[in-house]
């Protein structure tokens, strides 16, 4: 008699754990045309940033002022040239690197601060919750753009500081979301059982609460990248972001604002690039929220039922 076959567990438990998320994203890809569009736009932005040295037809920092001053789109300059004779297409491609770097680094700062403080407030409550939430309320009380401008104007403009400032301003919204999730999970059965077995607060937050708030964090961070790109463009537009001659979409729009009647391509090209980047990340974030957030799925299904009945 042959021996019964052994049930061998999956050799990759991480992929097995993530399969529901992957299945949800695949379903969203097949059902949501806007999500597909967002993924395509973000993928194109990533490729443009990574391949900028090979895709850029000219040096983005140098141009021929005498021969290429405000050259029109077409010919040697696909998107035209600016007032310094620099190729706008090359500068837009290199500006994608800066925009993505701003979005990723600033959101890393916002996630680090927001998740840490949100978990502390939601788990310990009491005085910790009071202090963290009042700090968040103070941060959210000021318009984010005005607060960014005030902080950036108070310090010497530099890219690393701009990254940190944008992330530091955006921590409050992330902290409130994580706190709400932590409050809902703090008295769940598995947390109570872990506490009864002697697990400390840090272990419970890292091993039990953090994995269950990652969906909210992923969605919020994806949407936050779009906001960070807009914030950097706004700061660069007023001269508090990337300093010349660094290619920055916001600075490029500012350079062409006085030339809109004679050379609109100087501002239009980087402005469209900002719009495409923000649209792509917003569409991806909305798709992730509807795929991974159960509450949004319930709201959407109720809305569809109501629309069908009407």
Buried (B, 14 or more C-beta within 10 A) or exposed (E): EEEEEEEEEEEEEEEEEEEEBEEBBEEBBEEBEBBBBBBEBBEBBEEBBEEBEEBBEBEBBEBEEEEBBBBEBEEEBEBBBBBBBBBBBBBBBBBBBBBBBBBEBBBEBBBEBBBBBBBBBBBBBEEBBEEBBEBBEEBBEEEBBEBBBEBBEEEEBEBEEBBBBBBBBBBBBBBBBBBBBBBEBBEEEEBEEBBEEEBEEEEBBEEBBBEBBBBBBBBBBBBBBBBBBBBBBBBBBBBBBBBEBBBBBBBBBBBBEEBEEEBEBBBBBBBEBBEBBBBBBBBBBBBBBBBBBEEBBEEEEEEEEEEEEE
